[in-house]
Amino acid sequence: MKIFNNILLIITCLLIASCSGTRHLPYGEKLYVGAKIKLKSEEKIDKSLIKSTAEDALRPQPNKSYLGMRPKLMLYNAAGENPKSKFKQWMKKKGEAPVLMSAIKPGVTATIIDAKLFNHGIFKSSTESEILEKKRTGKVVYTSHVHQPFIVNEMIYDIYDDSLSSLILAKKDKSIIKPGEDYMLDRLKNERIRIDAFLKNKGYFYFSPDYLLFKVDTSNLNHSVSFKLTLKDSIPSNALRVYRINNVVVNQNYSLNERGSRNSSDSISYKNIVFLGSEARMHVKPSVISQSIYLRKGEVFSHLNHTKTLNRLMSMGNFKLVQVNFLENEDSVAGLLDVTVLMTPLSKYTFSAEMDVVSKSNNYTGPRLNLSILDRNTFKGGELLNFNLAGTYEAQLGGKDKNLYSYSFTPQLELTFPRFLVPFNLRKSNSIYIPKTSALLSYNYLKKVNYFDIRTFMFVFGYRWKENIKKEHKLNPIDVSYSSIRNKSTEFTELLESNPFLKKSYEEQFIAGGSYSYTYSEQMIPGKKVQLFIQLKSEVAGNALSLASLIGGHSISSENPAKVAGSVYSQFAKLSLDSRIYYNLRSGNKLAMRVFAGVGKPYGNSSVLPYTRQFFSGGPNSIRAFQINSVGPGNYFQDTNTQGFLQMGGDVKLEMNAEYRFNIISYFKGALFVDAGNVWLLKSNSTTAGTPFDFSGFTDQIAVGAGLGLRVDISFFVLRFDLALPMRKPWFEENHRWVTNEIDFSSSIWRKDNLVLNVAIGYPF
């Protein structure tokens, strides 16, 4: 083992030397390896903030380096000066040319540093530079002499237009510029944008942020600055005028080849909106389109209403392009805007086919085919009717059951309406996102050869709406599914008989209930350093059926469960929370952390959660060091070699994941991760499958795994390879559950029993 480690060390050193990128430099040149910022001040300053501001000015960036190696520079050098082959041309393109010391201009960079500091309230900085060179490399040290940033003393409003002045003063409490805070040029720019956006929602169609002017008065005595907000002297008269909406015209058959709206002798007027063309040629009924148009005749122009109109019409899914054009009406009183909504329809039918290969950590591998036909505007109300047919075939390539296979097919029909379908009138939503109602009907047939056939019918009716870009709700008041198992093999029956808990989970059950989920996500906000994601899900089932049974005089108990149409129905409540936080680092790398907690409680007519509603742990999107669904419950050991796919789930789940994601080269990303968690039962069962959940001792039953990953990230598609090994096994005896001392990469037996390769699509969280 010692010899193996020495050889590995020597190879690593050679790799670092060969990949440093300094062997192929032109004669007399040195490789630029970066710069350092030093701060000097006679005052007490926030060094971290000022230093990060100065570092933003450093140009150019040195070649990217990993552990002393520069792989992109290595690619560039390996391709040669004039590569002939396509492969070497690709290497040249994906590589990085060496950043040479001769290209560095320290004097220019020092000036830019002072300008950056000036924009952050350090008006009298002075930066000098020093070049430090070694045999083949060089770097620059910049020393900035700085003082405390100037702070905002006061903000005075001096707007000569009375109407604008009253509006701006009414919202001055929303100002981004606040007394006592550091001066920042970006805050001045953002304040102008804020005021402009507010005025545009009050009818000032032609106003611009450039018409606002900040006059600055500084005081060296107390390092403060005062602002006076005024209007520029030369502003066009229309920028100070409030505009109202005049005529609104909609063209649903607009072609990109047309320069404007098409004139038509046929038109329909609906709620003061003119729809061009005959009703027979209109793609979507005027009554439906009008619900998404917030620009109405006689109302004051609002940029927010303009945005709502565009977003809601586009999110209907029936149009490839929507434009809203404004034209000042010259034939009427000044201050009127004519609105033309131009809509280019999508094709009525779209067919898509997808085929891929699925590989699971339980050794099941096989192809998957998905066919889909989309019918747009099915009933001329903007509806989307989607017929989907999916089929899979999986075979186990290793383990005890390597000759077993399974296949399934799932036809599914979903109808989506671009509005709420309710039996009463709802107040019009002010969200820029269109609410949707959907009805889904599906059938799934799954054949597990040598085990069973399972048929599942499902019907879901629900609503989906977004408050804003961060908040989304899903409410399914009707969520019904019925599963039946047939053609049970002797082996499968014996497995169930040996595990009454698992047998109860697999009974024919009828699930009738509803669900609700709330999602808060900041991942769509660009440039945010810390992004949060929170998803809360809840589900209840069987309560209405139990109430009906009680009214009918029937008692409810899990020992003598009630039935619907000859089938036992499930009764339970389930709640889960998925919270994540993403730290976007300056280097472009990311630290992602996740905590998942969930609990499900069977009651009344049920003693066990149905198998499809139980919590599981382990696998590509869970604890990656363990086979799929193989962790827990509690300290129970699930032998996947003997149980096959019949893993037990739990009523309680707690899982934590941390992952550091970093760039390697081009589309290739890397990751280092740690996963921990388990599932538990709420109460003991006859199989003694793990101790039930206990707040005082559950931490001792946490499984832990770690590993590294490689991802091919092509923005719209991510192929993920994660190699993980267990660090802690909760089914071992107490005080022996940490297994880090057993790690032995040189042992083939250890590698076979412990290393788990997960191949998956998309990021784990």
N, C-alpha and C positions, 0 to 999 in steps of 0.2 A: 504493500500500500504506500510505503514511504517513497519507493522508487517511482511509483505512478504519479505521486504528487510532485516530485522533483521534475519529472519529464513535463508535466502539465505547466509548471512554473516557467521552465525554459521556453516552451512553445509560446506561452503568453508574452514573455519578454521579447521574443523575436517578432511576434505579431505587432506589438506596440512599436517596436523600432521601425518595422517595414511600413506601418500605416501612419507614421507621424507626418509624412508628406514633405519632408525637408530634403530628400535625396535628389529630387528632380528640379530644384530651383535653378533659374538662370544664373550665370556666373556673376558673382558680386552682389546678388540679391539675398535678402533675408525675409523669412516668413513672418508676417504680422500676426501676433497671437492675442491681441486684445489691448484694452486700456483700463486704467484704474483712476478713480476719482478720489482726491483728497480734499478735505474741507478745513479751512482755517478761519477762525472768527474770535473776536474779543468779547462777543456776547453769547448768551446761552441760546442755542438753536436746536431745532429738531433735525438732527443729522440725517436720519433715515429718509425723511420726506424730501429734503433738499438734495440729498445724494441721488435718489431715484429720479428726480427731475433733471439733474445734470446728466445722468446716464442715458436719458432719452435722446440726448444730442450726439452721442458717440457715433461716428461714421468713419469708415465703413465697418461692418461687422466682420470679425475674423471667421475663418473656416470653422465649420461645426466640428466639435471635438467630443469624443466619448471615451472616457478612461484613458486619455492621452492619445487616442487614435483618431484619425480624421478619414473615415471611410469614403465620404463624398470626394474629398481631394484625392484619395487613393484611386477611385474610379476614373477621375479625370486624367490623372497621370498615366494609369494603365492603358488608357485608350490611345495614347500617343498624340503626336502633333497633327497629323492628317489621317485620321482613321478611314479605312476603305470599307471594311465589313460593316453590315448593319448593326451587328452586336456591339462593336466598338463605338460606332456612332451613337448608339443608345447609351453606352457607358459615358461618353463625352457629354451628352445632353443631360443625363441625370447626375453627373458629378459636379464639382465646384472647382472653378479655376482658382489657383493660389492667390491669396490676398497678400501683396508684397508691401514691404515697408516703404518702397519708393512711391507708392500710391497714396500714402498717408500725408495729410496736410494738417499738422497739429495747430498751426496758427488759425486756420479757418474754423476748425472744430472748437477751439477755445472761444472764438467770437460767437459761435452758435450756442455754446454753453451759457455764456453771459446773456444772450437773448432769451434763452429758455428760462433762466433764473429771473430775468426782468419781468417776464410774463407771470411769474409767481410771486411778485411783490418784492423781489430783491433787486432794487433799482441801481445799486452801486457795487455790483460784484466785479471782480477782476480775476481772470483765469490765466495762468501761465502753464507751459508744458515742458516736459523733460522726456527725452528718448532714452530708453534702456535697451541695450543690445547684447545678445550673446553670440555664439559662434554662427548659428543658423537662424535664429529667431530674434524678434524685437517687439517691444511693447512701448506704450506711451503712458506716462503718469501726468495727469492734469491736476493742478492745485488751484482751487478756487478760494479767494478771499471774500467772505460773505458777511452779511449782517442779518438781523432778524427781519422777516418779511413785514412789509407795511400792512397794517390792518385797516379795515373799513371803519370810518368814523360815523358818517351819515350819508343818507341818500335823499336828495331834494328833487322834486318834480316841478319842472317849469315848462308845461305844454301850452302853447298859445291857442290851440284849438279847444274850445270849451267842451265840446262833445267828447273828444278823445280824452281830455284831461279828466273828466268825471268818470269815464270808464276805467282808465288806468289807475286812478286813485282808489276806486272802489275795490280793486284787487291787489293793492300794494302789499297786503299781508302775505300774498303768495310769492312775493319777490324772492329770487334766488340770492340776491345780494343782501346780506344781513350785517348790521353793525357788530363789530367785535371779531369778525372772521377775517382770515388772511385775504389779501387782494389776490385775485386770479383772473387773468384775461379771459379764460374760458367761461367763467361765470358771467362776465359782461356779455359775451356772445350768446350764451344760453338765455340770459334775461331778455335780450332783444327778440330771440326766437319765441320765448314764452309770451311776451306781450303781443307779438305779431299773430300767433296762433289764437290768442284770446280775441283780438280785434276781428280776425277773419270769421270767427263764429258769431260776431255781432254785425255782420253785413259789410265790412270793409274789404271788399273783394280785391281791390287793386293795391292794398297796403303792402309794404315790404319792410323787413327788419332794417334795411339800409337807411330808412328814413328816420331812424332813431339815433340820437347822438349823445354820448356820455362826455361831459366836460369834467376834468379831474383837477383837484386842488390837493397838493401834498403838503405835509408838515413834517419837516425833519426833526422837530423837537420831540415829538412823541411817536414817530414812525407811523403816522396815520394818513389816510387818504379819504377825501370827501368827493362825492359824485353829484353832478347835476344832470338829470335826464331832460333833454330837449328834443325838438324836431329840427331837422335840417331846414335851411332857409328855402331851398328850391324843391318843393314837393308838388307833383301834378295834382290838379284839383280833384280828379276822380279818386285819388287815394284817400281823400278826406270825406268821401261821400258814402253813405249807407245804401246798399243795393238790395233790391227785392227781386224775387223770382217772378217772371212774367209767364210766357208760354212754355209748356213742357211737352216735347214731342218724343215719341219712342219709335224706333225702327228696329224690328226684330230680325230683319232679313238683310242686314248691312253686310256688304262685301268689302274686303280689304282693298279691292281695286277702285272702289268709289272714293271720291274726294270729300263728299259730305253726305248728308242724309238724302235719300232718294225721294224725289217728288212722286206723289201718287194721288190719283183722283179718289181712291178708296181710303177711308180712314174711319176710325171709331173713337169716340170721345167717352172716357170713363173717369169719373171723379176729377175733372179738369185736366186730364192727361189725354193727349191725342196720340193714338196708335195708328201708324201708317199701314196701309194694305187692308185687304179684306180679311174678315175673321177666319175664313177657311185657310188662309195662308199663314196665319199667325201660329208660331210654334207653341207658345204658352198663353193661356187665357189672360186677357187684360186684368181681370180681377186678382189674379195671382201676382202678376208683375207689379201692379200698383202697390201691393203690400210691402214691397222692397224699395220703393222710390220715396225718399224722404225730402225731396226738393219739390215743394208744392206752390202753386200759383198764389201770389199775394204774401207769402212768408218772406221774412228777412233771410238773405243768403247766409248759410253756415257751412264752413269747411267740414265740420264734423258730419253734417247731413250729407255732404258730397261723398265723404269717405264711406259712410254707412251704405249709401246707395250702391257704390261700386263693389264693396265687399259682399253684400248680400246677394246681388245679382250674379256675381262670379261664383259664389259658393253654392248656388243652385245646382251646378254641375251640368247645365244644359248649353252653356255658351263658352266658346273658346276665347272670346275677347269682348270686353265691355268698355266703351268710351263714354265719357260725359263731357260734352262741349258747351261752353258758355259764349254768348254773343250779346254785346250791349245793344239793346233795342233802340234804333235811331229814329223810329217813327213815333215814339211815345215820349212821355215825360222822362227826363233824365233820371237814372237810378234804377232801371229795369234790365234784367238779364233774361234772355231767351235760352232755354236749356234743351239740348238735343242728346238723347240717349241712344247710342249706336251699339247694336248687339249682333255679334257674328255667331250663328248657331253651330254647335258641334254635330257630327253625324249622328243620326238617330240610333244606329246600332254599332256596337264595338265588340269585337271578339278577341279574346286573349288566351294564350296557352303558356303554361309554365311547367318546366320539368327540372327536377333536381334530384340529388342523391342525399339521403339523410343517414347520418351515422350517429348512433347514440352510445353513451358510455356503458350501457349494459350489453354491448356487442351486437345489438340489432342494427342492421344496415340494409338499405334498399332504396329503390327509386320512388319518387312521388310525382304525380301528374295532377295538374289543376287546370280545368277548362272553365271559361267564364264568358257569358254573353250578357251585355248590358243594353237594355232598352231605355232610351231617354224619352222623357215627356210622354209616358205611357198613356195617361188620360188627359193630356193637354193641360195639366196643372203643375208641370215641372217635376213630375215624379220620376224616380229612377227604379227600374225593375231589373234586378240582377239575378241571373240563374247561374249557379256555380256547381260544378261537378269535380270532386276531388277523389283521388284513389291512391292508395299506398300499398307497397309490398315490402315486408321486412323479414330478413332471415338472420338468425343468430350465428355469427361466424366463429365463435369460440365458446369455451366453457362446456358445462355438462350437457346443455341442451343445444349444441351447435347445429343440429339437424332440424330444429324447430323453425317454423316460419308462420307469419300471419299476414293477412291482407284485409283491406277495408275499402269501402267506397261510401261517399257522402254527397248526395244531391242536396242542394240548398237553394231556397228561393227567398229573396229579400226585396221588399218594396219600401222605398223611402220617400216621404213627402217633405217638401221644403217649408214646413210650417207645423204648428201644433194642431193635432187633431183632437179636439175636446168637445164635449156636448154643451159647452157654454162659451160666452164671449170672454176673451182675454184682452187686457190692456196691451197696446202695441209695444213691443220690446224696443228699448233704446240701444241695445247692443249692436255693434257693427257686424256681428255674426248672425247668420240666419238660423233659427231653431229648426230642428228636424224631428219627424216622427217616423218610426220604422216598425215593420212587422216582418218577422223572420220565421220561416218554416223549414225544418231540416229533418233528414233521416240518415242515420248512420248504421251501417252493417259492418261488424268487425268479426273476423274469423281467426281465432287462435287455434291453430292445428294441434290436435291431440289434447285440447283443453275444453273449449266451448265456442259457441256463437253468441254474440250479443247484438240486440237490435235496440236502437234508441230513437225515439221520436221527440222532437222539441219544437215548441212554439214560444216566441218571445215578442212582446209588444211593448214599446217604450219610447222615451223621448231623450233627446240629446241637445244641449244648448250650452253656449259659452257666454259668460259675463264679459270677458275681455280676453286679451291674448294669453293671460296667465291662468284663468279660472274656467273649468269646464265641469258640467254636471251631466250625469246619466241616470235616468230613472226608468226602471222597467217594472211597472205595476203588475204585469202578467209575465211570469217566467215559469213555464210548465215543461216538464220532461218525463218521459216514461221509458224505462229500460226493462228488457226481459232477456234472460239467459236461457239458451236452449242447447241441446246436444252436448250436455256435460259428459266429459269422459270420466272413466273410473279413477284415473290419476288425479284429476281436478277435484272430484268429489271427495277423495280421501284427504287431499290437502285441506279442503274446507272443514271436513269433519274433525281434523286434528287441531283446528284453530277456530273455535266458535265465534271469536270476535271478527275474524276475517269473513267467516260464513255469513254473519249478520250484515256485514257491509255489502256483500254481494247479492243479498236477497233482491228479488224483483221489487222495485220500489217506484212509487209514483211521487214526483216532487212538484208541488204547486205552490208558488209563492211570488215574491217580488224582491227586487234588489235596487240599491242606490249606490252610486260612487261619485266622489268629488275629487277632482285633480287640480292641484296648484303646481304650475311649472314655470320656472324662469329660464329654461333652456333656449327659448325662442328670442330672448332679449340679447342682442349682440353687444359684445364688449363688456359684459358684466363679469367682474372678477369672481364673485361667489354666487353660484346659482343653486337655488333650492328646488326640490321636487317633493311633493307630498301627495299621496293618494290614499284616500279613505274609502273602504268598501264595506257595505253591510248587506246582509241577505237574511230574510226570514221565510219559512215555508211551513205549510200545514196548519196554520192558525185558523184560517177561514173554514177548512174542512173539519177541524176539531170542534169549532163553534157550531157548525151545522149538525155534527154528531151529538153534541150535548143538547142542542135544541130538540133533536129527535129522540132524546131519552137514552142515548147510548153512552156508556162510560168509556173513558179514554185511559189506556195504560199500555206500556210497552210489552207487558207480559201477555196481554190479550189485545193486540192492536186492531184498530178499526181498518176497514178496507174501502176502496173506491173502485167500482167495476171489477171486483175480485182481486184487487192488488192493494197491498199495504202501502199507505202513504207516509212520507217522512215528515217529521216535525222537528225543526231546529232553528237556531239563530246563530249567525256567524258575523264576525267583525274582524277586519284586518287593517293595518296601517303600514304603508310602505313609504319611508322617508329617506331622502337622499340629499347629499350636498356635494357640489362639484367646485373645486378650487382651480381656476384657470391661471396657470403660472405664466410669468413673463416670457419664459422660453418657448411657450406654445405647448408645453406639457400640461398634464392635468392630474389632480388627485381627486378620486371619486370615492365616496363612502356611503354606505347604505345600512339602514336598520329596518328589519321587517318584523312585525309582531302581529300575531293573529290568534283568535280563539273562536271555537265553535262549540255550541252546547246543544246536544240532543235532549228533548224532553217530551212529555206527553205521550204521543203515539210511538216514539222512537227511543231506543236505548243507545244507539250507535249512529254516528253521522254516516250518510251514504258515502260509498267509496269515492265518488266523483267530487265530494265536497270536503274530504279530509285534507289535512296539511301533510306535505311530504318534504323531505330534506335530502340533499345530495344530488349531484348532477351538474350539467354545463352552466346552468343559471342559478346555481345554489352553492353548496359546498363542493367545490370542484375536485377535491382530493378523494371523494368517495363516489361509488357507483350511483346511478340515478335512483332516487327514492329509497336509498338503502340505509340512511341514518335514522336511528331511533326505532320506536319511541323510547325515550329515556335511555337507560343502559342496556336495552335489548339489542342483541346481535342478530341482524338479518343476513343469513347466508344466501347470497344471490346464486350460488352454485346449486343449491338444493331447492330454493323457493322460486327460482326463475323470476318472472315478472310479478309474482303475487306478493309485493311488498306491503307491509302494514303502514298505515298513516297514523296521524294523531289529531287530537282536539286542540292542541296548543302548539304554536310555532314561534320561535325566536331565532333570528338569524342576523348576523352582522358581517359585512364585507368591506374591505378596504383595498383599493387598487390604484397604483401609480402608473399612469399611462404616458409613454414618452415616444417621441419621434425617432425613427431610425434613419430611413432614407426613402424619399418619395412616398409611395403608397404604403410602405411597410412601417408598422407601429409595434412597439413593444409594451409589455406590462409586467409589473411585479404585484402579486396580490396575496392577501390573507383572508380566509373565510372561516367563520365560526358559527355554531348554532346547533339546534336539534328540534325534534318534535316530541310532544308528550301526550299521554292520555289524561283526561280529567279524573278518572277513577280507575281502580284496579279492575282487572278482568280475569276470567277463568284460565287464560293462557299464560298468566304471569309475564306478559310481554312488556317488561320494563316497569319500573316503579312509576306511580302517577305523579303529576306535576306538583311540586312543593316549593314554595317561595324560599324556604330555608336551605334547600339543597340542590336546586336545579342547576346552579352554576358548575357543580362538580360533574355534570353530565353533558357538558358542552363539547362537541366535536370541533376540532381545529385542523385546518389544512392550509397549505401555502404553495406557491408555485410561480411560474413565469409563463408569459404568453407572447404569441406572435399574431399580429392581425394584418390582413390585407384590406385597407380601407380606401375604397374608390367612391367615397361620399354617399352614393346611393346604394352601395352594397358593401358589406363587411363580412369577410371570411375569417373566422377566429379559431386559433389553435392554442389551447391552454394545457400545459403540462403541470400536474400538481401531485403533491405527496402528503400523506396524513402526518400531522404533528401530535394529535391527541385523539385517542380512541376511547369513547366513553364506556364501552362494554368490557374493557379490561378491569382488573381488580383495582380497588382504590390504592392511591399512591404509586400505581404503575401505568397510569393512563397516558402520560406524556411519553412519546416513543421517539423523540429526537435523538436519543442515544443509540437507537438501532439503525440509523441511516447509514447505508453502505452502498454507494452507487456502483462499486466494483462487483457486487454480488448479483448475479442474474436472477437468483431466487427472490432476493429482496425487491429488485426492480419489478419483477412480474407480479408480486403480491401487493406492491404499494404505489407504483407510478400509475397515474391515470391520465390518459390523453383525451381531452374533450375537443371535439370538432363541432363547431356550431356557426350559425349565421347571426350576425348582429352582436352588439355588446351585451354583457350579462346584466347590466343595469345602467 
